[in-house]
Amino acid sequence: MTDLSYLADVRESYDSVAAEYARRVKFPAELDPLSRAMLAAFAEAVRTAGRGAVADMGCGPGRVTAHLAELGVPAFGIDLSPAMVGLARQAYPELRFTVGSMTAPAIGDDELGGILAYYSVHHTPPELLQVVFGEFRRTLAPGGLLMMAGPVGSGEHLRPTQAYGGRPVSYGSYLTPPDRLAELLEAAGLVVTARLLQAPDEGTKRTIATFLAQKPELPNAGGTTAC
């Protein structure tokens, strides 16, 4: 049986820090140029493919979800924290936000044109990433796109007790090597099409990895046609 007990720590921690997190987290327009460019490229690819809505999994206060909507993408948000979802609904009442987990989102098979997992997967224990990535593949339509970004490392497991102005937290943060993340995405049946590594700078203490991946298209049911 899969042990998902870590989800309670993540939920309770983000409920505790939600208001302070929303005060401190950057708006998309304030991100560095490379991060903005990757979000714009993802949005353009999803719009062009036209395979369905984008689920922002781990949406927090909804700012990146709203940014995708501004870029012309039909987007909605999912977050484990009811407090975060409440903030997102208050700030962006025109968009849909629901409480849920990326380990078992209430989304049908082959339903999504895209998934954004923006600084949200690193709270998942490495041995459970296969569950999350399997759900990404299940819910994406054939040809659907994934963008995943967050801190990476050499396998460190961080256990902070305070965050965002000294609020108590109990979640873990797992800094998985980027090569391992790529292997797990491929093992789940997602084809990695691009990878960006950003070295630590004044704005971040960790290396940040951004992946673009795609669920393979269905083979031509009718086979090849002679001409």
C-alpha positions, 0 to 999 in steps of 0.5 A: 500500500502506498504511504501518502501520510506526508500529504497531511504535513504538506496540507497543514504547513501550507494552511499555516503559511498561506497568508504570509506566502501570498504576501511574499511570493512573486507575481509572474511579471516579477520572475526572472527572464528565463522563467517568464520565457519558459512559461510563455513557451509552454502557454504558446505550445498548449494554445497551439496544440488545442487539446484541452485545459491546463491544470495548475497542480499545486497552484498556491494562491493562483497567480501563475494560474491567472498568468496562464489565463492571461496568456490565452490558456484555459487554466484551472488550479488544484492545491492540497491546501484549503487555505491556499485555494481560498486565497486563489478564489478570492483573488481570481473569482473568474477562475476555477480552483479546487482542493485536491492532490496531484497523487490522485486528482479528480480528473478523467483519463486523457482529459487535459491539454497541459499540466503545470507543476510549478515549484510543487513536486519537490515536497513529494518523497522520491519513491512516490514521484512515480505515482505523481508522474503516472497521474500526469500521464493518465490525465494528459490527452495524447500529445498533451504537455507538461511543464514542471519546475522546482529546486533540485540537488543531489538527493538532499532531504530538507526538514524545515521547522519554520518558513515564511516569516517564522510560521511553523511547517512540517513538510519535507523538501526533496532535492532530487537530481535532475537526471533522475527526474528525467528518468522518472518522467520517461519511465512514466511514459512522458517524453522530455522535450526540453530541460533548463537548469538555472544556477543559484543566484541572488534570488534563489539558494538552489539550482532550479530545473525546468522540464517540458515533456509530452505524452506521446500521440496515439498511433494512427489507428488506420495505419499508413495510407498508400498514395 
